[in-house]
Amino acid sequence: MPPPLTLRPLVAADHAAVAGLLHRSLVQWYESHLGQGARFGDKAEPFRLFPEVYAALDPGDGIAATDTATGELLGVCFVHPRKTHVSLGIVATAPAAQGRGVARAMLTPALELARRTNRPARLVSSLLNLDSFSLYSRLGFVPHTLYQDLVLTVPATGLAVPAPSDAARVRPVTDPAEAARLAAFEYEWQGLHREQDYAFFLRNTVGAWRVWALENTTGDLEGFLVASHHPSCVMLGPGVAANDSAAAALLWRALDAMRGLTPVFLAPCTAAALVHQCYVWGARNVELHAAQATGPVPSARGIAFPTFLPESG
């Protein structure tokens, strides 16, 4: 029988250990399965951003799994309770603890919270990792949207292609008071409500965030997109757009503001016109992800851009 585990909330004193665990877990899995461990660098310090962001966004909701006898950190699971759902962020197990049921143990209280409050649990997971996909499937998660992970190196002089016609109407959003408007738009188009996430991005106190909004000629919102400019996580999302043209305008504007960087972003596989446009700009595929949920998902319209910090399927 595997040694017993103890579950407890993550605390600030865990951040260095969490960063080390995330780094070891990613390097070990990607190296052993794909020979790509080097893509995550040789230092754990950049991964400290993840527990710091999650602690600021959802204090006390992160779950730590430790060895009951030694107190060693064996796993982490980030949980984001929201009005419409319970979102699961990164779920990671220390390589030395694989096979001890750590991930399942951490997921159990999060899923119980979702069941107790009659909300679906949602997550976004890599389709390259069939072990985690199998675990989520056994726990009742069902895929509902497939995403292409795209990466694009933005030249220091900017994108060498003309801007979409709607890009001129994309503006930066900096006032936290606009979080309610962004959340209402996402709820209208995707059935999700997470105003606190957008207030967090707009306050911009942990991490390095920019938020972009596209409005039509009468001032109505047609979409928005968050961008992480922190060197530890250069990525676009979350965001929602009413259609492909709105999504392209938001992406182009956010990418052009990342000159000299190589951001990652997720686009729905069904958004063929948008994906083709990204290829024209120079994007290439690096992975596939699936958004999954434990219960019925609301009818969604438009185009969603999920992200890894924080995750929300």
N, C-alpha and C positions, 0 to 999 in steps of 0.2 A: 504494500500500500504506500502511495506517495506520502512524503511528510506533510503534516497539516499546514494549511494556509490561514492567514489572518487578513481580513479586508478592513480597511479604514480609509477615512478621507485623506486626500493628498494635502500636504501643507507646504509652506514656503521653504522649509528646511529640506524638502525632498527635491527641489528643482535641479540641483546638480546631479543627483542620482538618476532622476528622470531623463535628463539630457543624455547621460551616459547609456542608459538602457535603450532609449530610442535609437541612438546611433548604432549600438551593437546589434540590435535587432534588425535594423534595415540593412546594414552592411552584411551581416551573416546571411540573411535570406536572399538578397539580390546577388551576392557573390556565389553562394552555393547552388542557386537555381539558374542564374542567368550570366554569371561571370561579370556582373556589373557593380560590385560592391564599392568600387572606387568613385562612383558618381556621388556618394554621400560624404566624400572627404575623409580625412584622417583624424579629425578632431570632433569631440562631442559638444564643445561650447556653443556652436551655432544652434544646436537643438534646444538650448535653454529657452529660446523664444517661445516654444510651444507651451511648456507649463506656465510661463509667465503670462502669456495671452489668456490661456484658459482660466488661470487663477483670477485674473482681473475681470474676465467676462462672466464666469460662473463660480464665484468663490465657494469652496466647500463641497462642490458637486463632483470633483474628480475622485476616482477610486484608486487606491493603492492596494496591491496584493503583496504581502510579505511572508517570508518564512517564519512560522510561529516560533521556532526555536532560536533562530539567529537574528531575526529582524531584517534580514536582507530583502531589498526591493526586488520582487520577481515579476511584477507586471503593473501596467497603468491603463486606465480606461477613463476617458474624458466624457462627461455627460452634460447635455445642455437641455434642461427642461424648458419647453416653450408652450405658449398658449394652445397651439394646434397640434403639437407633437413633442416627442422626446427624441432629441438628436444625439447620436453617438459619434464622438470624434475618434481620435486615434485609440486603437486597442493594440497594445504591444506587450509581448512577453519576452523576458530575458532568454537568450538562446540556451543557457544552461538549465532553464526551468521548463523547457518544452516537454510535453507529455504528462505534465502534472495537473492538467485541467485548469490552468490559471485563467485563460481567457474566458472560458465558460463560467467560472466562479465570479469573475468581475462583471460579466454581462448579466448575471442572474438578478441582482438588485435593480439594475437599470430597467430591465424588461418587466420586473414586478412593478416598478413605479409606473411604467406605461400602462400595464394592465389595470392597476388599481385606480388610475385616473382616467381610464377609457380613452387613451391617446395612442396612436401608432408610434412605434419606435422607428426611426429612419436613420440610414447611414449611406455612405458612398464607399465602396470597397473595390480594390484592384481585381480585375479578372485574371491577372497573371498568377495570383496567389490562390490556388484552388483549395488549399487547406483551410484558409479563412473563409472562402466562399462556401465550402461544405459545412463549416461550423455554423455560419449564419443561416444557411438553408435548414439545418437541423433544428435551429432555434426558432424557425418560423418566418424568417425574412424571405420576401419574394421580390425579385428584380422587377422594376417598372420602367426604367429609362437607362439606355446605354449611352456612354459618353466617350468621345475620342479625346485623349490627352494630347495636346499640341504644344510644341515648343517653337519659339521664334526668336532669333537673335536680331535685335533692333539695331541697325547701323547707328553710329555716333552722329551721323548727319540726319537721321530720321528715316522713315520708311521711303523707299525709292519708288513708290507707286502713288498715283493720285488718290487723294482722300475721297471717300464716299461723299455723295452730295449732301447727306444729312449731317456729316461730321461737324460742320460749322455751327450747328445748333446744340452741340454737346458742351455743357458748361461744368466747371468744378462746383461741388457742393461742400461747404465747410461749416455750416451752421447746424449744431446738434438738434435744433428745433425742427429740422426737416426730416428727422428720422421717422416721425409718424407718417409723413407723406410717402416715403419710400416703402415702409412696412405695409401701408394700405394698398399700394400698387402691387406688391408681391402677393398679398392676400387675394386681391381681385383676380390676378392672372394665374397664380400657382396654388392658391389655397393654403399657404403657409403664413404664419404671423410671427415675426421675431423682431419687434421694434427695438429691443434692447441691444441686439447685435448692431443695428445701424447707428444707434446712439453711441455705442462703443467706438465704432470706426470713426465717427465724426468728432468725437472728443479727442481721439488720436493721442492718447497718453501712453499706451503700451504698444509697441510695434511702430510701423511707419505706413500709414494708410492714406490713400486718396480716393475720393468718391466722385463719380461723374454721373451727370443726368442729361437725358435727351428730352427736350420738350418740343411740341409742335408749335405752329405759328400763333395759336391761341393760348399757349402756356400750359397745355395739358401734358402730363408726363407720358412719355412713350417708352421709357426704360431707364435703368441706372446700372452702374457697374462699380464695384469696389476693386481697388488695386493695392496689393501689398508691395511696398518698395523696400522693405527691410532686407538687407543682404542675406539673411538666413532663410528667407522665403520670398522670392520674387515671383509673384503669381497674381493672376486676375481672378476675381470672384470674391464673394457671391455677387450675383446680379440677375436681372430679369429684363427682357425686352419683348415688345409686343409682336415683333416679326423679324425676319432675316435682315431687312435693310436697317432697322433700328439697332439690331445686334451688331451689325458690321460697323455702323457709325460709332457706337460706343467702344467696340474693340479697337478700331483704328485710332481713336483719340487717346485711349488709355495706353496703347502700345507706343504711340508716338511720344508720349511723356516718359517712356522708359528707354530712352536712347542710350545705347552702349550696354544694355542689359539683355538677359535672355529669360524672359518670363515663360511660365507654363500656364495654360488655361485649358478648360474642359468645354467642349462643344457637343451638343446632342448629335448622335450619329444620324438621326433623321433630318437634321438641318443641312441637307445636301448643298444648297446654294451657299450657305454661310461657310461650311467647311471648304468648299471649292475656292471661295474668296480668300480664305486663310492660306490655302496652298499657293495661290497667286502671290500673296504677300511674302511667301518664303517659309511658312510653317511646315513642320513635319510631325508625324505621329511618333509618340514614344511609349504609349501605354493605352489600355482601355479600362474604364471603370463602370460600375453599375450602381445606380441608385436603387436602394432596396428598402422595404418597409414590412412591418409585421402585421399590418392591418390594411383595410381599404385606403387608397390614397385619393385625395380630392381630384376632381377633374381639373386638369391643368391646361392652360393656353399659353401661347407665346414660347419664348426660349429662355431657359434657365442656365445660369453658369454656376455650378457648384464649386466648392473649393475645399482645401484641406485645413484651413486655419481661419475660422472654425469650420468643421465639416457640417453639412446638413444636406441630406438626400431628398 
